[in-house]
Amino acid sequence: MTPADLVAIAARLLNVDTPQALALVDLPAAEAALNEAALNKPTLDEAGPGDGTKGGAAIERQAAALLVALIRHRPFARANRQVALLATLQLVSERGWDLDLRPARAARDLIDAIAAGTTDQAAVTAWIAPRLRSPERPDMSKKHAHLTGRAQNVVVAARSAAVTMGHNYVGTEHLLLGLLDAGGIGGEALDRLELTPEEVRGAIEEIVGYGSDACSGEPHLTPRSKKVLDLARREAKRLRRDQVGSEHILLAILREGEGLAAQILHARKGLDRVAIVRTVMDLIRAEDAPSRGRRRTYILAELEQVFEENERLHAEVDRLRALLRRHGIEPESRSA
């Protein structure tokens, strides 16, 4: 999360445009709050409640840290408490969880206590933890009808990579390893750009580390990995394919842009988005001569994405505002 995300939330909450929202924000205070919450940086793929990892905390601690920091630093001159609560709800939602604020009186009492300095972050974490609602975890043993055989192999290889590293989840970094292992156009593109599995594993070990215990049960897809697979379907549709191939998964990792896989790709010299997309499209063109039309379609779709992402952000903030109302908290209130 960044100050820009907070400004977007405030703009929609108060029904003002971005310049007006910027006039209300104390940017140094916003930066200080996000730094204190350790969220003003690219995020790793998400852990669930209690699943702390090297470089990341369990979601209840992240949510508590953000809520406390935003209320205490008070970056907004208007509706700061509502912005803080919406930002916390958005953080939880992005991690694939839901936070039950009922009864509304309890949520208001908690926020009052944070503002008054009569409760600490540990107490807020304890308040949030039992109110988190777990998402449904998909059965990864089931075949994905919309994936090609090669793309299914990517998911299987990703799960295997997670188990090997002692992780009880399948993050985008594991999907990246799956691409390198399963081959196909996605894997071949990475191979042409001289990215190796050993290099990716080294980056994962440095950032996340290996799990301390053997995994019990099947690793679950993180919300970010599920988002990548959903985006891969859109990439396939843009390129007029009926099924998702490994190349679409790679393009989706780039489009999602915030997962650990994208961080690893962006950090490596010579692996910028343009170079990867060009390599993928060249391989598609070599495999299928009529794909020139697909490449043109993809370039036009890149422009459309700007408008789609803007609509998505507006829809998400509207959803969060509606969630506040369901819990008896009026988002239009100007109280800070």
C-alpha positions in Angstrom: 0.0 0.0 0.0 1.2 3.5 -0.8 0.1 7.1 -0.1 -1.5 7.1 -3.6 -3.8 4.2 -2.5 -4.8 6.2 0.6 -5.6 9.3 -1.5 -7.7 7.2 -3.9 -9.7 5.8 -0.9 -10.2 9.3 0.5 -11.3 10.7 -2.9 -14.0 8.0 -3.3 -15.0 8.1 0.4 -15.6 11.9 0.3 -16.8 12.1 -3.3 -14.1 14.5 -4.3 -11.5 14.5 -7.1 -7.9 13.5 -6.7 -6.5 17.1 -6.4 -9.0 17.8 -3.6 -8.1 14.6 -1.8 -4.4 15.5 -2.1 -5.2 18.9 -0.5 -6.5 17.0 2.5 -3.6 14.6 3.0 -0.4 15.2 5.0 1.9 13.2 2.9 4.8 13.0 5.4 2.3 11.7 8.0 0.9 9.2 5.4 4.5 8.0 4.7 5.3 7.8 8.4 2.2 5.7 9.0 2.8 3.3 6.2 6.5 3.0 7.1 5.5 2.3 10.7 3.1 -0.4 9.5 5.9 -1.8 7.2 3.5 -1.5 4.2 5.1 1.3 2.2 6.9 -1.2 0.0 6.1 -4.0 -2.6 4.2 -6.7 -0.8 5.1 -10.4 -0.7 2.4 -12.9 -1.5 0.0 -13.2 1.3 0.1 -15.4 4.4 -3.0 -16.3 6.3 -3.8 -15.5 9.9 -1.0 -16.8 12.1 1.1 -17.8 9.1 4.0 -15.4 9.6 6.9 -15.7 7.2 10.3 -14.2 6.9 9.8 -10.7 5.7 6.1 -10.7 6.3 3.6 -10.9 9.2 0.3 -12.6 9.6 -2.6 -10.7 8.2 -4.1 -9.8 11.6 -0.9 -8.1 12.7 -0.6 -6.3 9.3 -4.1 -5.0 9.6 -3.7 -3.9 13.2 -0.4 -2.2 12.4 -2.0 -0.3 9.6 -5.1 0.8 11.5 -3.1 1.9 14.6 -0.6 3.8 12.5 -3.2 5.7 10.4 -5.3 6.7 13.3 -2.3 7.9 15.4 -0.5 9.7 12.6 -3.7 11.2 11.3 -2.7 11.9 7.7 -6.1 13.2 6.7 -7.7 16.4 7.9 -11.1 15.0 7.2 -12.6 11.6 7.9 -9.3 10.2 8.9 -10.8 7.4 11.0 -13.1 6.3 8.1 -10.1 6.3 5.7 -8.1 4.3 8.2 -10.8 1.7 8.5 -11.4 1.5 4.7 -7.7 1.1 4.1 -7.6 -1.7 6.7 -10.6 -3.4 5.1 -9.0 -3.1 1.7 -5.7 -4.6 2.9 -7.6 -7.6 4.4 -9.7 -7.9 1.2 -6.6 -7.9 -1.0 -5.1 -10.7 1.0 -8.3 -12.7 0.3 -9.9 -12.4 3.7 -12.9 -10.6 5.2 -13.1 -8.7 8.5 -16.4 -8.8 10.4 -16.8 -5.4 12.2 -20.0 -6.3 13.9 -21.2 -4.9 16.2 -20.5 -1.5 14.9 -20.3 -0.1 18.4 -17.4 -2.4 19.2 -15.5 -1.1 16.1 -16.1 2.5 17.1 -15.0 1.9 20.6 -11.8 0.3 19.4 -11.0 3.2 17.1 -11.8 5.7 20.0 -9.4 3.7 22.2 -6.6 3.8 19.6 -7.0 7.6 19.1 -7.0 8.1 22.9 -3.9 6.0 23.3 -5.6 3.6 25.7 -5.0 0.5 23.7 -1.9 -0.9 21.9 -1.2 -2.8 18.7 -1.2 -6.2 20.4 -4.7 -5.6 21.8 -5.9 -4.4 18.3 -4.4 -7.6 16.8 -6.2 -9.7 19.4 -9.5 -7.8 18.5 -9.1 -8.4 14.8 -7.9 -12.0 14.8 -11.2 -13.7 15.7 -13.1 -11.5 13.3 -11.2 -12.6 10.2 -13.3 -14.8 8.0 -11.3 -17.5 6.1 -11.7 -17.7 2.3 -12.5 -21.0 0.6 -9.4 -22.7 -0.5 -9.7 -24.4 -3.9 -8.9 -28.1 -4.5 -5.8 -27.9 -6.6 -6.1 -31.6 -7.4 -9.0 -30.8 -9.7 -8.2 -30.1 -13.3 -8.6 -26.6 -14.6 -10.7 -27.0 -17.7 -9.6 -23.6 -19.0 -5.9 -24.4 -18.8 -3.9 -26.2 -21.5 -2.0 -29.3 -20.5 1.2 -27.3 -20.3 -0.4 -24.6 -18.1 -1.8 -27.3 -15.8 1.7 -28.6 -15.5 2.8 -25.1 -14.5 0.4 -25.2 -11.5 1.4 -28.8 -10.6 5.1 -27.8 -10.8 4.4 -24.7 -8.7 2.8 -26.8 -6.0 5.8 -29.2 -6.0 8.2 -26.2 -5.7 6.2 -24.9 -2.7 6.4 -28.3 -1.0 10.1 -28.6 -1.7 10.7 -25.2 -0.1 8.6 -26.0 2.9 5.9 -23.5 2.1 2.2 -24.3 2.8 1.0 -21.9 0.1 1.6 -21.5 -3.7 2.6 -17.9 -4.3 3.4 -16.2 -7.6 7.1 -17.0 -7.0 6.2 -20.7 -7.1 4.2 -20.1 -10.4 7.4 -18.6 -11.8 9.3 -21.7 -10.9 6.5 -23.7 -12.4 6.9 -21.9 -15.7 10.6 -22.6 -15.8 10.0 -26.3 -15.0 7.0 -27.0 -17.2 8.3 -25.2 -20.3 6.0 -24.1 -23.1 6.1 -20.6 -24.5 6.2 -19.0 -21.0 9.2 -21.1 -19.9 10.9 -20.7 -23.2 10.6 -16.9 -23.1 12.3 -16.9 -19.6 14.9 -19.3 -20.9 15.7 -17.0 -23.8 16.1 -14.2 -21.3 18.5 -16.4 -19.4 16.5 -16.6 -16.2 17.3 -19.9 -14.4 15.4 -21.9 -11.7 18.4 -21.6 -9.4 18.4 -17.8 -9.7 14.7 -17.7 -8.8 15.1 -20.1 -5.9 18.0 -18.0 -4.6 15.8 -14.8 -4.7 13.0 -16.6 -2.9 15.3 -17.9 -0.2 16.8 -14.4 0.3 13.4 -12.7 0.6 11.1 -15.3 2.1 13.4 -18.1 3.2 12.5 -21.8 3.5 9.7 -23.1 5.6 10.8 -24.4 9.0 8.5 -27.5 9.1 7.3 -30.1 6.6 4.1 -29.1 4.9 0.9 -31.0 6.0 -1.7 -31.3 3.3 -1.8 -29.7 -0.1 -0.4 -26.1 -0.4 -3.2 -23.6 -1.2 -3.1 -20.9 -3.9 -2.6 -17.4 -2.3 -5.1 -14.8 -3.3 -2.5 -13.1 -5.5 -1.8 -16.4 -7.3 -5.5 -16.8 -7.9 -5.6 -13.3 -9.2 -2.8 -14.2 -11.6 -4.6 -17.2 -13.0 -7.7 -15.1 -13.4 -5.7 -12.4 -15.3 -4.2 -15.2 -17.4 -7.7 -16.0 -18.7 -8.1 -12.4 -19.7 -4.7 -12.5 -21.4 -5.8 -15.5 -23.4 -9.0 -13.8 -24.3 -7.1 -10.7 -25.5 -5.0 -12.9 -27.7 -8.1 -14.8 -29.0 -7.2 -18.1 -27.4 -9.8 -20.5 -26.0 -7.5 -21.8 -23.3 -4.8 -20.4 -21.0 -1.3 -21.4 -21.9 2.0 -20.9 -20.0 2.6 -17.7 -21.9 -0.6 -16.2 -20.6 0.4 -17.0 -17.0 3.7 -15.2 -17.6 1.9 -12.2 -19.1 -0.5 -12.2 -16.1 2.3 -12.2 -13.6 3.6 -9.0 -15.3 0.2 -7.4 -15.4 -0.5 -8.1 -11.8 2.8 -6.5 -11.1 3.0 -6.7 -7.3 3.6 -10.3 -6.4 7.0 -11.7 -5.5 7.4 -13.2 -9.0 7.0 -9.7 -10.5 9.5 -8.3 -8.0 12.0 -11.0 -8.9 11.6 -10.3 -12.6 11.8 -6.5 -12.2 14.9 -6.7 -10.0 16.8 -8.7 -12.6 18.8 -6.6 -15.0 17.5 -6.9 -18.6 14.2 -8.4 -17.5 11.9 -5.4 -17.9 8.2 -5.8 -18.8 8.8 -4.7 -22.5 11.6 -7.2 -23.1 9.5 -10.1 -21.7 6.3 -9.2 -23.6 8.3 -8.8 -26.8 9.9 -12.2 -26.3 6.6 -13.9 -25.6 5.0 -12.3 -28.6 7.9 -13.2 -30.9 7.6 -16.8 -29.8 3.8 -16.8 -30.4 4.4 -15.3 -33.8 7.0 -17.9 -34.6 4.6 -20.7 -33.6 1.6 -19.3 -35.3 2.0 -17.0 -38.3 -1.5 -15.4 -38.0 -0.6 -14.2 -34.5 0.5 -10.8 -35.8 -3.2 -9.8 -35.4 -3.0 -11.0 -31.8 0.0 -8.9 -31.1 -1.8 -5.8 -32.4 -4.8 -6.8 -30.3 -2.6 -7.2 -27.3 -1.0 -3.7 -27.7 -4.4 -2.1 -28.0 -5.5 -4.1 -25.0 -2.6 -2.6 -23.0 -4.2 0.8 -23.6 -7.6 -0.5 -22.5 -6.1 -1.8 -19.3 -5.5 1.7 -18.0 -9.3 2.4 -18.1 -10.2 -1.0 -16.8 -7.9 -0.7 -13.7 -9.4 2.7 -13.0 -12.9 1.3 -13.1 -11.8 -1.7 -10.9 -10.4 0.7 -8.2 -13.6 2.7 -8.2 -15.7 -0.5 -7.9 -13.5 -1.8 -5.0 -13.8 1.4 -3.0 -17.6 1.5 -3.6 -17.7 -2.1 -2.3 -15.8 -1.1 0.8 -18.0 1.9 1.4 -21.1 -0.4 1.2 -19.4 -2.7 3.7 -19.0 0.2 6.2 -22.7 1.0 5.8 -23.7 -2.7 6.5 -21.8 -2.4 9.8 -23.6 0.8 10.7 -20.7 3.1 9.9 -21.6 6.0 7.6 -18.7 6.7 5.1 -20.0 10.1 4.4 -19.4 11.2 8.0 -16.8 14.0 8.3 -15.7 13.1 11.8 -11.9 12.5 12.1 
